[in-house]
């Protein structure tokens, strides 16, 4: 009987097998929930919202058809993720239960982050986001970003805008307002055009979870350069 020889020391290590989207049902069904939101949700008679829904839906349909590779990031938590279980419970009771249940299946694989080089200490305890499709993955795309933003109760997310990026939020759980104009319930969609400054506030009792979509210039999507806008008081102090 011949002895088994060890592999040569200089032999290249075998690469791990690539997992495609269709072979990762939890991620695939989560993206299908996004597709359903942008296909069947109402535009409320708004032509800009109708156009935005179509752009997101068409980009996502192409990505699903391409069956891209899954490139997972290491899971990461932030202080605000202590509220995540509560938002999923709220979501599963209401109109967004399909998305909440799909999100629960990947909850231990999400990479929560801030996205800002300078983060106010108070906000660092009450906010984080995770990208599920986009340049940072785990489902890679250069043309569309999808993800979730989580806020603690009684949070003010300061004034900010996005250069070259069209953004929409869809409520999954919790009540919130943008620029103090209305209170938005789960299922509501808000559209922010490029350079539009907006501020988010959340209710005092419960956390808030928003799904978001970014579409626009690919260089901006790859490096959005997120910055918080100075407050009116700060701008006045600098004579701006």
N, C-alpha and C positions, 0 to 999 in steps of 0.2 A: 504493500500500500504506500503510495507516494505521499510524502509530507507536504502540507500546504505551505507555500512560500509566502512571506509577508510582502505587501506591495512595496515597490521601490520608494525610497525616502523622498525622492523628488517628484513623485506622482502628484498631479494636481488633484485637490480635494473635489469630490463630486458636488455640484451645486444642488441646493434643495429644489424639489419640484415646484413649478409655478402653479399657483391656484388661480383659476379664472373665476370671474364673477358668477357665472352660472353654477360653479361648483362650490359656491359659498352662499347657501340659501338665505342665511340671516341678513347679509348685506344686500343681496338681490331683492328680497321682499321689502326691505326698508326703502330702497330706491323706487320700487314699484308704488309704495305709498306716496312718495313725493310726486311721481308721475300722475297718480290719481288726483292729488290735490290740484295740480296745475291743469289737468284735463277737465275735471268735472266741477271745480269751484266756479262761483259766479264772479263776473267782472263788474257787477253792479252798474252796468251801463257805461262804464268808463272805457274809452277806446285805448288810452295808454296802458291801462291794466290788462285789457284783452290782448294787446300786442305783446306785453311783457310775458303774460302766461304762455302765449304761443311760442315765443323765443325760448323760454325755459323748457317747455314741453318738447319742442323739436330737438333741442340740444341733448336733452336727457334720452329721448328715444334713440338717437344715433349712438349714444354711449352704451345703452343697454344692448343694442343690436351688435355692437363691436365686441362685446364680451371681454372687457379689459382684464388685466391681471390685478389681483389683490396684493397690495404691498403694505401690510399692517405696520402701524407705528406702536411703540410700547404704550400701554395704558398709562394715563397720568391723571391725577386728581388735583383739584383746587379746593380751598375752603368752602366755596359755595356748593360743591357737589354733595355736601351733607344734606342739601335740600332736594336732591335729584329724585330720590324714592318718592317723596311727597308729590312732586310734579307728575310723575308717572301714574300714581294713584288717582290724582285729579283728572289726568288725561283719559284714563281708562273708564271713567264714569260718564264722560261727555261725548260730544260730537266727534272728537279726534281720537277715539279709542283705537282705531286701526293703527295709526301712527304710533301712539303710545305703546301699544303691545309689541309692535315691530322693534321699537327702540329699546324696550326692556330686554329683548333677546341679545342685544349687542352692548348692553350697559357696562359690562366688565372689560370691553375692548376699546373704549373711547379714550381719546387723547385730548383732555381738557387743557386749554391754554388761555393766555391773555391777548397776545397779538400786538401789544404796545411795548415799546422800549421803556417808557416811563409810565408806571402805573400808580395812581393815587392809592395810598394805603387803605383808605376806607373802601374804595371800589374793589381792591384786590380780595376783600373778604366776601364780596357780594355779587361777583360777576365772573363768568368764564364762557368760552365757546369751544366747540369741537367741530372740525371739518370731517365730513364723511365721504365727500367726493370733491376732487379738485387737485391742484398741483401737489398738495401735501397728503393726499390719499385719506384712507386706505384704498379707495377706488380712485384711480388716477384719471384726471381729465385736465386739459389745458383750456377748454372752452367754457366751462361751467363750474361753479362752486356751490355745493349744498352742505348745510350743516345745521347746528343748533346753538342757541344762546340761552344760558341759564342765569336767572336773576334771583337773588334772595328777596324776601318781602321788604317793602319800604326802601327800594333802591332807586336812585337817580343815576342813569347812565348819561354822562355829560354830552353836551353838544359836540357833534362830529359830522363829517361828510366823507364821501368816497369819490376820488378823482377817477373819471373814466369808467366807473362801475355803476350799473343799474342794480338796485337791491330791492328785494321784497321780503317781508316778514309775514309768516302765517302763525297765528296763535295756536299752541298745542294745549297749554294749561295756564290758568291764572289770568287775572285782569291786568291791563296795562294801558298807558296812553302815550301818544307821541306828540311832543310840542304842546301838551295840555289841551288838545283840541277835542278829544273824545275818549271814552273808555271802550276798549276793544275786547270782545269775548273770544273764546276758542273758536277757531274756524275763520276769523277775520284775516284779511290780507291788506297790508299796507305797502305801497310802492314809493320808493325814494329814488328819484332820478339822480344822475351824477351831479356832484357838487351841492346837492340839497342838504342843508344843515338840519339835523334833527336830534332831539333829546328824548329819552325814554324814561318813564317813571312807572313803578309797579305798585300794586295794592299793598296795604299795610298788613294783611293777615296771611296771605299765601305767596309762595314763590311763583315765578313765571317762567315758562319755557316757550321759546319761539323757534320755529324752523325758519331758515333763511336761504335765499338763493341770490347768487351774484352772477351777473353776466355782463360781458363787455370786452374791452381790449385785452388781449391775451397777456401782454406785458404787465398790465395793471393787475390782472388776476394772479400772476406769478409773484409779483412784489407789490402788494396793495399799499404799503407804507402807511399803516393806520396811525392816525394822530387825533388826539382830542383837541377840539377847538377851545381857545381861551374864552373865558366867560366875558360878558359885557363889562363887568367891573374891572377885570384884568386888562381888557383892551383899552378901556377908558383911562386907566392908570398909566398906560404906555402911550397915550395920545393917539390911538389907532381909530 
